[in-house]
């Protein structure tokens, strides 16, 4: 670190000591929600960090008022639990007070947002072309390499896929530290990710420590330019359905005040505010004023922004890019497909086995969240038919019978998704073309794991 950086850090610490953050938590003034007021010295990125802390507690932000023009940050958030109730748990309230109040130490380095140094696990970040069976292939390679997946999250959008996986060595239960082995892991996973007939490069990054998974997934997909137009679909009904679900994002300039006004209207869902604020921050826009409101199932967000260089949106091309990126940020986390939840005792190769079973039944994973704690695995999968047809109930029953009906449960059926009924007289095209591939339990046949056999 240079001398000038040291001086900057000391100056920022002095400002914090002179103007400590103030947090007021009010459960009396609003009948429907807990009101949290945060006042502090303004710093670039502070809005994202505050929203991140609230969403990491699985709180729903129903309303928000944002004001950070000048040197002071003053925000108000109306929050509830996922069930719609106020936040009354003293442990949670104390955590919010400590995380946002004077004891908090907000970092101005966006690279360190949510990062907690650790040597207990290895973090693998993957970006590549999405295709049926991709998660099954990736986890099979990791199993062959004697790596256990402790936690993971997988997103797919616009034919692209991104994953953040926390893995450990099967033998030691700790991080993979051997440089040659790490290089082999990167190489083999990149081979799986490359796919075919895609101009975009597959990326694999291996590091020690923990990261803020949601933040990194947004950054990875943004860097991968998943917001650019995907493959056009000829089916008119699919186009109409996609247009109906598309978020309404507008960008206009308020020339008198040198602001760009960004408005978002879309279906409300958990973590929506985090996703939009995260994207604006990654695009280096500063939110000076804003308001967030939800009514029923609809959400409305309005931001008054400038680029970090102080200018509003300068061109039509820049305007369209902001719109595209916000639309992508909103749609990445939209859960398409049938939701399946697996809860069982964790064991080596569990994730590989389960995703292989999905694959053999022509199901593709559109989003996944894998968690392991205290020897228990709680995995959530959103799956759809690889050919675009509705999922046959008999297929799900067969999968549950194979895995265990008490272990794998169906949590919901797809909503807002017009899927075609599979013709009863013909097999799935994907099953016909790749049937042998889906049933393969070893990836040695693909030349992906020869170098360590």
Secondary structure, DSSP 8 states (H G I E B T S, - for coil): --HHHHHHHHHHHHHHHHT--EEEEESSS-SSSEEEEEEEE--TTHHHHHHHHHHHTT-EEEEEEEE--SSEEEEEEEEE-TTS-----HHHHHHHHHHHSTT----S-GGGTT-B--SS-EEEEEEEE--TTHHHHHHHHHHHTTEEEEEEEEEEETTEEEEEEEEEETTTSS----HHHHHHHHHHHHHHHH-SS-SS--EEEEEESB--HHHHHHHHHHHTTTTS-------HHHHHHHHHHS-EEEEEEETTTTEEEEEEEEE--TTHHHHHHHHHHHTTEEEEEEEEEEETTEEEEEEEEEETTS----SHHHHHHHHHHHHHHHHHT---SEEEEEEEE--TTHHHHHHHHHHHTTEEEEEEEEEEETTEEEEEEEEEETTSB---HHHHHHHHHHH-TTTEEEEE---S---B---TTS--HHHHHHHHHHH---SGGGTSSGGG-
